[in-house]
Amino acid sequence: MRFVLFLLLVLPACALADQESDFRIARDALRAGNSSRLDKVAEKLSTTPLEPYVTYYQLHMHWGTKATPAIKAFLARTDESPVVDQFRGEWLKYLGEHESWDEFAEEYPHLVSTDDELTCYALQLRRQTDAAGALAEARKLWFNSEEMPDSCTPLFTEAIKQGVISEADVWQRMRLALENNNTTLARELIKKLPKAQVFPAAELSVAAGNPRRYLERTKFENAGMGRRMAALFALQRLARQSPQIAYTRWEHMANYFSEDEQRYFFGWQGYAGAQAHDERALLWYSVAGDAALNPKQLAWRTRAALRANNWHEVWESISAMSQQQQSEGAWRYWKGRALMALGRPVEAEMLFADLSREYNFYGQLASEELGGAPGAGMGSVHYQPSDTEIETIQAMPAIQRTLLLYRMDMRTEAAKEWAWATRNFSDRQLLVAAEVARRNEMYDRSINAADRTVQLHDFNLRYPAPYRESMQEDLHKHGLEEAWVYGLMRQESRFATMAKSDVGAAGLMQIMPDTARWVARQIGMKGYRKGLIHRLDVNIQLGTYYMKTVSHQFDDNPVLASAAYNAGPTRARQWRGTQPMEGAIYVETIPFDETRDYVKKVMSNTMYYSKLFGQTSQSLKQRLGTIEAQNAKNQKSYRDER
């Protein structure tokens, strides 16, 4: 049975349709700059949950450096909608740009969601009474690999002039920019160096465009700091393509660099080698010596040690991380495993005990290390909210706005409204909200709320299983495990049938258009066209067939198949080692951040669905299994896109 929107229970369908139509007219009027049409339709929406948006549109038509009564009234609203705080931020930026500091000072303390642009405007205001403090705070913003807003420029300029930002600080930010491939920012920073240190900005462009040619054709004997930095940048770029080629090139030029620069090179060479699964990665890291490694470099030093089964190095690499980084679930788990391998079980079990209370991939693995049964800790809680609780949540204007916006496929705005409405909810309120969302088929919002509970949990809401009846025929036809398919769908689309990714993957199972056409031909689906990809039955047919295809390529190994579904079979195959490897280590050492996180979540989801479906469950460690080594048979190439 399909649930209907709560609003349909209290409003005729025609009234809802009118609201949607009027709201679209209001948006179109804003885009066209037609204030009279906007004002006219605003009257019709003045008593609906969508009124804050329409008022927001109206105010945008009438900017000014002084707050009008309408602006003041809108900003005086409290705890109503994120669109109010959004307007406050935009209004403050307008005031800052026009140096209306009295108005800015009055409104800024009420802002909830700030950003760098507003922070710098606030520091400009502070500079009028506390120049030294404002410039010191501005220096903290300086160390950023991205371009900063124009509102920060006056602060940075003065800080450089006063020596608050030093020449060394300029070089450090340039290095940060280059480490993140931001040559645009790096070229701008050259202008802030003393004249004696300025070097041709074009060198950075050449180093970025063709690093190998730049390194081969440029002379580095007696090179200045700028050219050496450009060379190290080129070597980093080259190492991403081939650690071996970068290392060979380095051997011809290493003597032209200082010892610190040489250690810096090897820190990045080790990082590139670890991501490429080069067995020399740990050696390169060791040559880096006491060079300061950033969190990414330390993470990949640990991952290289995992692939080498060097548990002492695993422990040492994690111990070198900041306390904040060490607190991440992955590193708590692997540190526990390292301690266990090094004969320190008491310390290991302390880490596992704390981590096992978390409901995620590493929480599950930690529980198993302590002897916990699969799905241990889930309990059988199924919180049943009362009718009164449901009605109270449904009556909230922000919840009603969420439902309306979702109905109009304005999912971004709906998600913001939902987050705003539920931001201070207790566990009980979150579960009631999750149930409201589930009844209205907003499964992504339902999961969002249920996932955030701290002590009172309902795993039926965290792991919903809609469309089960529609799935059965295709699951049986292709011999797919239901728990794995649901684990993948939950991660892919959160069960939103109209979901669409930035790269074009669409529908419940996030199928790429080209793959959809290919599968349609394979299964003999007649009359397939692009628009059908969002239709539930079609998307399930296409997605389950492709899951079967990928799974069979990897002998039904769910780890490799999940990695292949996200990143393509060729990559999943290339990430195998030269020796058999523990499945959890394979997952942890996937080079792509997105795919690594994806596979962890799919496998974790699968465990929970298996438990909820009442199926005999293997442990997560058993499911992850052992990944066999690369060989000629398993390196065969297959279709890569989904």
N, C-alpha and C positions, 0 to 999 in steps of 0.2 A: 504493500500500500504506500502510495506517495503522499507525504504530508504537504499541506499548503501553507503559505505564509500566514502568520498570525493575523496580519492586517486584513487578510481576506475574511477573517472571521468577524471583523467588526466594521468593515467597509465593503460596499458593493464593488464588484469587479470594475464597473464602469468608472467609479470614483477613483479607484487606484490607477486605472488607465489614464484618466484625466490628469491626475497628479504627475504621472510620468511624462505625458505629452507636454504639459505646461513647464515642467522642469527642463526638458530638452529645448523648448522655446527660449527659456531664460538663458541657458548656456549659449545658444546661438546668438542671442541678442548681445550678450557680453562680448563674444568674439567679433561681432560686427560693429560694436561700439554704438548700438542703437539703444540709448538710455530710455527713451519714451516707451519703446516696446517692452523693455525690461521692467520698468516701473509698473506698467499695466498688468503684466503677468504676475508680478510680485504680489499684487493685491490678492490674487486668487490662491496663492500659496502661503499667505501670511499666517494661517492657522494650522499648517501641516508640519510634520517633523522636518521637512526640507527647508523651512523658512530661514535658518541660519546661513545656508549656502546662498540663497537668493539675496539676502541682505548683504552678504559678503560681496557678491557680484555688483550690487548697487554701489557700495562704498568704493569699489575699484574704479568706478566711473567718475569719482569726484575727489581725487587726491588734492591735498593742499598742505602747506607747511604749518597750518594751525588746525588743531582737532575741531571738527564741527560737532554740534550736539549729537548727530547720528553716530559719528565715529566714537565719541566718548561713551555713548549708551551701549554700543556694541562691545567695546573693550571692557565695560563694567560687568558684563555677563561673567558668571563664575561657574566652573565645572559643568559646562554645557556641551561643548563640541570642540574638537581639535581645530576646526576651521577658525574659531575665535583666536586661538593662540597663533595659528598660521598668519592670520591677518595682523596680529600684534607684531610678529616678527617682520613682516613686509612693511608695515607702517614705520617701525623703528629704523629699518634700513633707509627708507625714504627720508626720515628726519635726520639721520646721520649724514646722508649724502648732502643734504641741504644745510647742515650744521645748525639745526634747530635744537640746540643742546638742552634748553630748559624743558621742552616737551619730551625729549629723549630721556632725560634724567627722571622725569615723573613716571614714565611708563615702563622703563627697562626692568625695574625690580619685579614686575608682575609676569615677566616672560617665563614660560616653562621650558620650551625647546629652543636652545640657542645654537649658534654655529660660529665659525671663525670670523665671518664678516661682522657679525654683531659684537663679538668679543672685542674685536679691534676698534669698533666705534666706541664701545664702552671705555676702552683704554685711552682713546683720544680725549674723551670727556675727563677721565681721571688725570690725564697729563696736565690739565689746566690747574690742578691744585696739588698734584703729587707727581711731578715729572720723573723723578728717579724711580719711584715704585712702578709707574706705568711702563717705562722703558725696560725695567728688569723683567716684568711680566711679558712684554713683547718679545724679549730674547728667547723665552721658553717656546714661543710659537715659531721662532725662526727655523728651528731644526726640523724641517718638514721637506719631504722629497717632492711635494706637489707645489704648484703655484699657489700663492696665498691671495686672498681677495685684495682689491685696490684699497680697502679701508685700512689695511695693515701697512701699506707702503710708506705713509708719512712717519709712522712709528719706527719702521726699520731704517729709514733714511736718517732719522735723528739719532737712533741708537748707534749706527755706524759712525756718524759724525762725532758722537760723544765717546766713542770707544767702548760702549756697552756691548756691542757686537764687534768682535775683533776680526783681524785678517784671518786668523786660524778658524774662526767660526764660519767665515765665508767659504774657505776651502772645505770645511767639514760638510757644509750643506751641499756644496757642489758634488762632493763624493756621494752623499746620500742620493742626490738627484740622478747621478749616473748609475748607481747601483740599481735604481728603479727605472732605468732607460728613459729618463726625462731629460733629453738633450735640450729641449726648449728652455727649461729653467736653468740648466747649467750654462747655456750661452748667455742668458741674462745676468747670471752671477759673475761672469767674467768682468762685466762692466763695473762691478763693485770692488774689484781688486785694485791695489796700488798700481800706478802706471808701470812700474818696473816688473810687475808680475803678470801683466796682461799678455795673453797669447791668442793666436788666431782662432776665433770661434768656429771657423770652417773645419778645423781639425776634428772637432767632436762629431760633426755631421758625417765626415768621411769615415771616421772610426765606427760610427753606428751603421752606416750603409754597407760598408764592405770591410769588416775588421781585418780579414786576412790580408787584403791588399794594402791596407793602411800600415799594418805591422811590417810587411815585407818591404815597403817603399820608403818608410820614414827612418831617418837617422836619429838614434837616441844617445849618441855620444855627446856628453856635456849638455844633455837636454834639461830644460827648466822644469819646475814642478808641474806646470800646466800640461806640458807634453807628456810627462811621465804618467800623470793622472789619465790623460786621454788614452795612453797605451794600455794601462791597467783596465780601463773601461773596455777597450777593444778586445783584450784577452778574455774578459768575462763574457763578452758577447760570443767570442769564438768558442769558448769552452762549452757554452750551451749547445752549440752545433756539434762539437767534437772535443771532448777533454784531451784526447790524444794529440790532435793538431795544435791545440792551444799550448800544451806542455812542450811539444817539439819546438814551437816558435819561441817559447819562453827561454829555452836552453840557449838560444842564440843571442839573447839580449839581457839576461838576468844580471850580468855584471854592471850594467848601467844604472841599477836601482839600489836604493839604500836597503839596509837589513830590515828595517820596518816595512818597507814596500815589498820586499821579498816575502816576508811572513804574511803580509796582507794578500799577496797573490795566491799563496798556497791555501789560505783560508777559503778563498773563493774557488780555487781549483778543486779542493776537497768537496766543497758544496756541489759543484757541477758534476764531479765524478760520482758522488753519492746518488744524485738524482738520475744519472745515467747508469747506475748499478755497476760502475767500474770498480773492480776489485782493488784498485790502488787508492781508493778514496781515503781510507784510514791512514795510509802512508802519507798522503799529501796533507791531511789534517795534522799529522804529527810534526811535519816540517814547519807548519805554521807556528808551532811552539806556543808562546804566550800571547800571540796576537788576539786582540779582543774580537770575539765572535758574536754576531748578532743572534737573536732567537732562531731565525731560519737556519743559520749555519749550524747551530748547536743541535737543532732538531734532526737535521740530516746527518750530522756526525753520529748521533744515536742510531739512526736508521741504518747507516752503513755498518755499524757495529752489530746490529741485530742480524743483518744478512750474513755477516761473517761469524755469527755465533760467538762473538767476543763479549762475554757478559761483564767482564771487568771494565771494558771500555764503555759498555752501555751504562753501567753504574757511574763511571767517572764523568761521562758526557752529561748525564742528567744532573749530577751533583754540581756541574759547572753552570747550570741554568740559574736564572733568578728564581726567587721563591714563588713569584707569580707564575712563571712558566712551569715550574715543577708541580704546581698545584693542579695543572690540567690532568684530566683523567688518564690520558694516554701515558704520560710520563710517571704518574703514580703507579700505574699497573706494571709498566716495564721496569721501573726501579724495583718494585716488589719481586718481579721475576728474576732480576739480576741478583738481588739479595738472596733469594732462595738458591740460585745456582752457586753463589759464593759461600754457601753454608751459614747464612744468617737468617734462619726461618722466623725467629721471633719478631725481628724488625719487619720482615716481609709480611707476616700475617697482620701486623698492626696496620700497614698500608692497605692490604686487601680488605680488612674488616671495615674500615671507613669507606672505602670505595664501593664495597658490595651493597651499600645502602642506596646507591644511585641506580636509577632505572635506565640504563643505556648499555652500549656495547661493552665498555670496559667494566661497568658495574656487574654485568652478567658474568664476564670472564673472571673477575675477582671473586665473586660468590662461588664459582665452580672451583677455584683454587682452594677455597676453604671447605670444599666438600658439599656445597649446596646443590640441591637437585635442580634440573632445568625448570626455569620459571619460578624458582623459589622467591618468596617475598611478594608475589603478585596478590596472594590472598584471593578471596572470592567476593570482595566488596563490589556491590553494584548499588550505588546511591540512588534512591528513588525520591526525587524532590516532590514536595506537596503541590497541589494545585495553586495554593496561595503563593508559594515561592516562585512558581512559573509565571504567574500573573504579574507579580511584582517586577520581575526582571523584564518581562515583555512590555510592561508599561513605561519603561524608561525611554525618554525621547531618543537618546543616542542608540539604543538597541533598535528602535523602530526605524531610525535613519539607516542603520546598518542593513536591515532587511530590505528597505526600499532601494538603497544604492546597489545592493547585491542583485536584486531583481532586475535592475537596469544595466547589469553587467559593468558597473563601475566598481570593480573589485578593489582597486587601490584605495579609493576613498572609503569603501566599506571597511576595509582592514584597519584604516586609521581610526575610524569611528569606534570600531570594536575594541581596539587597543586602548583608546581613551576611556571608553565606558567601563572597561574591566580592570583598569590599571591598579586600583586599590582594593580589588575584591578579595574576600577571604576564600579559603578552600571550598567551603560550602557554596558560596555565591558563584565561584568559578564553575563548579559542577552543574549548578542550575543553569548558568549561561550556556555551558556546553550542551546541555540537554535541549535548551531552546534552539540553539543553532542546529543540532542534529535533526530536530523535528522539522526544521525549515530547509533541510538538505544543504546547509552551509557547513559541509564536513571539515573544510580547512579551518574555519573559525571554531568549530567544536573541538577539534584536536588542539588548536592553539590554547584554548582555555583549560582543557583537561590536563594538558602537559605541564601546566604551570602550578598545579597543586603541590603543596609541600608535605603535608601529613595525611590528609584524607584523599584517597585516590579511587578512581573508577576506570579500570583498564578497558572496559567495554566502550567507554567514551574516548579514551586515548587511542584505542585501536578499533575503530568502527569497521564494519564489514558490509557496506551497502552493496546492492546489486548481486548478492550471492546467487540468487535463483537464476539470474541472467548469465552468470559465469559458468555454471556447471557443465553444460554441453561442451563448451570449448575446452574446459579444463580436462574433462575425461577424454575427449578426442585426442588431445596432444599429450596426455599423460603427465601433466604438470602438477606439482604440489601446490595445493590451494594456499597454504600459509606463505610460501615463497612469493607467489603471484600477488597476494595482498600486501606482503611486505614491500614489494617493489612499487606497487601502485600508490601506497601511502606515501612513499618518498617521492615518486614522480609527480603526482598531481594533487595529493590530499583529497582525491576522489572528486575533483571539480571537473565536470565533463567538458567545460568550455576553456579549460586551462590552455595557455599557449606560452611557450618559452621564448627567450630572446632570439634563439636560433631557428625558431619555426616549428619545433616539436609541438604536437597538438593532442588534446583530448585526455581521457582518463589514463591512457598508457603512454602518452607523450611520444607519438610516432612521428618521425620526419616525413614530409610529403613524398619525397622520392621513394622512401622505403614503403610507404603506404601503397603507392602505385605498384611497386615490385611485388609486394605480398598479394595485392588484389589479383595480379596476373597469375601468381603461383597457385592461388586457391580457386581460380576460375570465377571470381566475383564479377558479374556482368554489370555494366553501367556505372562502374565506380567513377566518381568525380571528387574533386578536392573538398567540396563542402560537406561530404559525408563523413569526413574524418572525426567530426565532433559527435556524430550520432553514436549513442551508447553501444548498440549491438555491433555496429561496424567497427568501432574502435576496439572492442573486445576481441572480435574475430581477427583483426589485423595484429593486435598486440600479442595475443596468446600464440599465434602462429610464429611470430618473430621470436618470442621467448623460447619456443620449442626449438626453432632453428639454431639460435645461439647456444642453447643448453646442450643440444646434441653435438655441436662442434667441440664442446669441452667435456664430453663424456658425462654430462649431467652434473658437473661440479658447480654448485650455486655461487661460489666465490668468483670463479673465473667468468661464469655466465653473467653475473651481475656487473662485474667490471666491464665486460664486453658490451653489455646493453647500454652502458653509459658512455664509454670511451671508444668502442669499436673492438672487434675481435683481434685485429692485428696487434694493437697495443697490449691488450690483456695477455696475449701470447708472448709478446716480447718481454714482459715484466717478470716472467719466470726466471729462476736462477740457473746456474750451472749444476747445482746440486738440489735434491729434493728439499723442500722448505715448509716449515710450519705455516698453516694457512693464515694465522694471525699476523705473522711476520710479513707474508706476502701483502696482506691488506695494508699494514702500517707503512710499507715501503713503496706503495703506488705513488709515482711522481706527481700526478695531478691532484691538487688539493681537493677539487670538487669530487673527483672520482673516488679518492680515498675516503672522504666523508660519506659519500653516497653508499659505498659498499658496506661500510660499518653499519650505517643506519638500516639498510635493506636486510642485512643478516640479523641485526638486533630485532627489527620488526618481525622477521620471520619466526623468531623464537617466541615472541609474545602471541602472535596469531596462532601458532601451533598449540600453545597452551589453551588459548581461548576457544579454539575449535575442538578441544578435547582429544587431540591426537597424541599418540605416543611420541614423546619428544626426545630427540637426542640432545646432548649438551651442545652449547654453542661451539665449544672447542672441537667436538666431534664433527659438527657440521662444517666447520672451517677446514678440518682435515689436514692433509699434506698435499702441497702443490708439487707435482712431479717436475723434474728438471726439463730444460729445453732439449728437444731432439728433433730430428728431421721430420718425423711424423706429426708432432704437435705444433710445428711451426708453419704448417701449410696455411696459405692465405685464403681468406674468405671475404665475403661482402662485409664492408665496414660500417655502413651507415644504418641508423634506425629511423 
